[in-house]
Amino acid sequence: MSGAPGAGLLPRMLSRRLPFYYGWVILACTCCAGFSRQGGAVTTLSIFVEPMTRQFGWTRTALSGAVSLGGVLAALSAPLHGRVLDRRGARFMLCAAVLTTGSAAMLLSLTNSLLMFYLLFCVARMNFAAPFDLGIYGAINNWFITRRPLVTAVATLTQMAGLVVLPIIAELGILHGGWRAGWLAVGAAVLTVGFVPNWLFMVRRPEDLGLRPDTGHIRATPAAAAVPPLVEPSFTRGQAMRTPAFWLLCSFTLFAFPVQAGASLHQAPYLIERGIHSTTAATIVSTFSFLSGVSSLAFGTIARAIPMRYLLSLAGALECAAMLAMLRVATPADGYLAAAIFGAGVGGLMTLMPIAWADYFGRRSYGAIRGIALSVQVLGQAYGPVLSGALRDHTGSYVRSLESFAVLAALSALTALWAAPPGHGTA
């Protein structure tokens, strides 16, 4: 749905009759898409690492390479996806992403070679890293400005709910029918939850329905007056890339996201290697996801009360502390503690980054700006899993990879302290 003519009849009717702002419907749509996004998450894949490598004899490095290759493809395509978002809106992008990821997950149940696994999971991973991210947060940033931190936190919380539920769905499928049944279950859940709401109800911008961000009708109303407008920066992509803030945020991303992706993928097999039962490991992974959701709400609540750079630094510091805690895991209790700290850091990271890019540079060219930045993010997410898998295969344990991730997380915490917001750009 692009432009006023693209706002369908059903959304127009609902926007006139609903007793609340239509932006909350948009939030619900992004939450459904965010849940479905996790079909291509490394946390979901982590449940399949042990049974698939055991059956096919693949190394952890070989399997991790699919995550990294998918990330590289996403990095190459993200700028293009960003431009598509600015032109076509979130409805087109999210519907296509849900269909593609759900279909790829179900087809993964037919995997009979490493090449087939690469082809299918790379597609799912590319969708996870670019179209879903841009579509979800592009929609939110268009519909909310003043309430953006809270709404972003809610959307991130729902994604974390997907990370709690989908690994459990995968594990139940594996227990009852093997890893092939696990992939079928994941794909069915992705398609069931994500497609219909976005197809029917997603609208690109509030202006397409005669509304304004955050409140309701463009004309003045008591409800609108109760929410004072926030002065928003307005940068083009070229203007943004000429600011120090842009490159400092990119540097933070390059340090923090390898830790998020690499540790997420390998946490289940690492726990199993430490003597923890696979079912318990799956619940520890879900605990990580649950705490990520709790953290996302906490960070979203305080995102405008504390300077963004300090919150980003805190998220990096929590990642560092989690890697150090993982090195000490010897019992399930140790695993739950490390997962809780890791979840707190990742929840902050995933919530704060979309807010930071939108608050620093505005919604005028969000897709184009975020598309470039997302290339850096997914490259970071690409090399993290391969680094972890390669170090594990070379040394026989995950100790060196966890130590490397601790260093990267510490560097991210330091870098964030320098990332002060830029000016307001030009209108």
N, C-alpha and C positions, 0 to 999 in steps of 0.2 A: 504494500500500500504506500504509494508515493504521491505526495501532494494531496490537496483537498479532494480532487476527483477520485483518488484511490481509496478514500475512506469508505468502506462498504456500508451497506444499508443497515445491517445488524448493529455494528458499533455506533452508528449515528443514532439509531433508535434508543439503544441502551444509554448513551451519553445524555440524552434528554430526559430519560425516565428514572435513572438511578438516583437514589437519595444521597449519593456520595460521588466523589471525584472519579472520573473514568480511569485516571492514572492507577488506581488500585486494581482495576481489572488488568491493566498492562503489567503491573507487578506480579499478579497471579500467573499470567502467561509466562513471564520470564522465570518464575519459580518452577513451573512445569518443565520448561526447557532446561533449566539448570539441573534439575533432577536427572533428566535424560542424558545430559552432557556426560555424566559419570560412566556411561558405557564405554567410553574411550579413555578413562582415567587410569593412571599407572597403579593406583590403589586397587582398582578392580582387577587389573591384569595380574597384580601380585598374587592373587588367590590361585591363578592358573600356572604360575611359574613352576612350582614343584611337580605337579602331575604331568604337565606337558614336557618338561625337560626330562623327566624320568621315562616317559613313554618313547620319546623320539631320540633321546641321547644328545640333545642340544646342550651347548654350554650356556652359562648365564650371560656371557658377553654376547653370544649370537642372538639370544632372545631379546636382550636389552637393546640391541641394535635396531629393532623395529620401532621402539619408542623414539630413539634418536633420529632415525631416518624420517619418521613421520613428523618430528619436530622441525627438521631441516626443510622439508617440503612446506610445512606451515609457515616457516620463516620467509621462504621465498614467495609464498602466495599472500601473506598477510597484508602487504601494502595494496594489492589488488582488491582483496576482500574489504579493506577499509574504504576504498573508493566506492565499491558496490554498496556498502552500508549507507554512505552519504547520499547515493543516488536512489537506491531502491527501498531502503528501510529495513527494519528488523524482521518483519513478517516473512519476507522472501528468504532471508538468510537463515532464520531459525527453523522454518519448516523443512528446508532442504537439508539442513544439518541433522535434524532428528531422523528424517527418513534414511539418510546415508549411514549414520552411526548405528541405528537399529538394524538395518539390513546387513551391514558389515559384521556386527556381533553375531547375528544368527548364522551367517555364512561361515564364521570362524568355527562353528561346530563341525564343518566338513573338512577341516584342515588335515592334509595328509603329507605336507612337506613344509620345510622352512620357507621356501619361496612363497607358497600360498599364504602362510601366516603373515609374512611381511607385506604382501599385497593388501590383505584385508585389514590388518591392524594399523598399517600406515595410513589408510584412508580414515579409519576411526580416529586415530591420533591427530591427524591433520585437522579434522573437524573440531575436535576438542580444543585445540590450541588457537584456532583462528576464528572460524565462523561463529561458534558458540560464544566465545568471549566477546567478540565485537557486537554480536546481535543482542546478547543479554544486557551488557552494560551500555551499549548505544541506546537501546530503548529506555532504560532507566534514566540516563543522563538527559535525554530529550524531554522526558515527562516530569522530572523533579530537579529542582535546583536547591531551594532552601532545605528540603527534606532529603536530599541526596544521600547523606551518610547513613541515615537510618534505613532508607529503602535499599541501598546497596548492601547493608548488613543483612537484611531479611533475605534478599536474593542469594547472597553467599551462604546464609544459613541453610537454605533449601538445597543448595548444591552439596553442602556437607551432609545433609540428610540423605542425599543420593549416595554419597560415599559411605554412609552407615549401612544403608539398606542393600545396595547392589552387591557389595562383597558377601553379605549374608545370603542373598538370593543365589549368588554364584556358588557359595560353599554348599548350600542345601541341594542345588542341582547336581554338584559333583558327588555329594554323599549318596544321592538316590539314583544317579544315572551316569556318573563319570563326568569328566570335564567337558565333553561335547554337550551334554544336557545343561551344564552350567552356562555355556555360551548361549544356548537357545533361550534359557530363562532370562538372561541379561538383555538380549535383543528384544524379547517380547515386552519386558518392562519398559525399555526405552521408548518403543513405539506407542505403547498404550498410554503412557503418561504425557508425552511431549508434543504430539502432532496436532490433535484436534483443537485444543485451546488457542494455539498460536495461529492456526489456519482461520479460525472463525473470528477471533477477537482482537488480534494485534493490529495496532495502528501506529504509523511512523512517528508523528508529532502531535501534541495537543492542539496546535493551530489547525491541523487538518479537520478537527471536529469543532472548531470555533472556541477552543479552550486555551488556557494559559498554563504554564508549568505550576505544579504544586497545589493549585486550589480549584479552579473551575473556569467559569465563563470569563471571557476577556473583559466584558463590562464589569464595572465595580460592583461588588456584593459585600455584605458584612463578612462572609466567610473569607473572601479574598483579602479583605482589609486586615483580617486577623493574622495573616501570614505575610509579614513584610517582605518585599522582593529583595533578593540578594544581588548585589552588583556582581556581574559575572564577567570574567576576562573574555576576550575575543581574539584568538590567534589563528592565523592561517598556518598551514604546515611549515612553510618556509620561515615564518616569524618564530615559530616554536623552536625549530632546529637551530636557530641562531642564539638561543638563550643558554646560559650555563645550567639552568635547572633541568632542561631537557636531557642533557648528557649525563648529569649527575644521577637523575632517576634511571637512566639507561644503565649506568654503571652499577647502581644498587641492584637492579634487576639481574644483571649478569652474574653477580655474586650470590644472590639469595635464591634464585629459582633452580639452580642445579641441586641445591640441598633439598628443596621441596620435592622435586621430581625423583632424584636419585634415591633418597631415603624412603620415599613413599613406595617406590617399586620394589625395593629389596627388603622392606621391613618384615614381611611375612616369612620369606625364606631365611632371613637372618635369625628371627626368633625360633624357627624350627631347628636351625643349626645349633642354637643355644640350649636345645633340649626341651623346648616348649611344644606341646601337642598342636597339630595343625588347626584343630577347631578352636583351641584357646588363642592361637595366633590370629585367627580370623576375628575373634572378638576384640583382641587388642587393637587390630587395625580399625575396627569399627569404633572403638573408644577414641582413637586418634581423630577419626572423622567427627564424632560427636563433640569432642572438645574443640575442634576447629569451628563448629557451628556456634558453640557458646562464645568462643573468642571473637567470632565475627560480629556478634551482637554487641559485645562489650566494646570493641574497637569502634564500631559504627556509632555507638552512643556518645563516645568522647571525641570523635574525629574533628569536630569544630571547636572543642574546648581546649585542646592542646595542639600546638603547632605540628603539622603533618610530619616534618622531618624527624621529630622526636619519637613519634609513634612508629614510624618506619624503622628507626634505630632499635626500638624496643622489640619489634617483631624479629629483626635480625638477631638480636641478643638471645631471644627465646629459642630460635633455631639452633644457635650455638650451644646453649645449655642442654638442649634435647640430644644433640649428637654426643655430648660428653656423658649424658645419662645412659644412652644406648650402649656405650662402651662398657658399662658396668652391669648390664643385664645378666642375671643368673637365675632369676625366678620369675614366675608370672607377675608377681607384684612389681618387680623392677620394670618389666615390660610395660605394664599399665602406667607407671609413673613417667617413663620416657615418652610413651605415646601421648600422655596428657600434656606434657610440656611442648612436644612437637606440634600437637594439634593447636595449642594456644598460639604458637608462632605462625603456623601456616594460616590459621584463621585470620589473624591480623594482616598477614601479607596479602591474602587473596581479597580481603575487603578494602584495604587501604589503597592498593595500586589503582583500581579504576577511579576511586574518588580523587586521588592525587592528580591523575592525568586530566580529569574533567575540571577540577577546581583550579589547577594551575593554568590551563589553556582554553577552557570553555567548550561549548558544544557546537560552535560554528563549524569547525572542521575536525570534530572528534574522531570520526572514522579514519580520516587520512593521517592524523597525528598518531592515534593509537595503533594504526596499522603498521607504521614504521617501528614504534616502540615494541609492539608485539613480536616483531621479527627478532628483536634482541631477547625478549622473554623466552620465546620458544627455542631459540638456540641454546639458551642457558638450560632449559628443561631437556634439551636433546643431549647435551654432553654429560649431564649429571648421571643418568642411568648407565651410560657406557663406561664412564669413569669408575663407577662403583662395581659394575660387573667385571671389568677388566682387572681391577685391583684384587677382586675376590678370586678370580681364576688364577691370577699370577701368584698370590700369596697363600691361597687356601682358606682365607677368612675375610670378613668384612672390616677388620680393625683399621686397616690403612684408609679405606674409603671413608669411614666415619671420622677419622682424624682429619682427612682432607676437607670434608664437609664442615667440620667445626671451624677450620681456618677460614673457609669461604664465608661462612655465616658471620664470623667476627668482622671480616672486611666489609660486609654489607652494612653492619651496624655502624661502623665508622664512617662509611661513605654517606649514609643517609643524613648524618648530622650537618653536612655541607649543603644539602639540597633545599635551600630556601626558595620560596615561590618567586616567579618573575613578576614583571609589571602586568598591565592589563591588555597589552596588545593594541590593535586598532579596530575600530568598529567597521 
